[in-house]
């Protein structure tokens, strides 16, 4: 079965970006190279949260769910997995 990732990136000022991809490392490289309009404009390059999900339909539904949440709930989700807001992609 195909694996997809729902992920949250942040900037130093903690502006959040939520996305979905089938290759997390490649997508992070694209964000860091400035290939996304929103992420490059706000310098959103730090991976602070991700989930591995199964079928594409489930991953897209989860992405939409997270995007519909208020900011405080998104921040609580990140803090639950990564209380220090470390870059989870360091050393990848």
Beta strands, then each sheet from edge to edge (+ up, - down):
strand 1: 4-10
strand 2: 16-21
strand 3: 46-53
sheet 1: 2+ 1- 3+
end
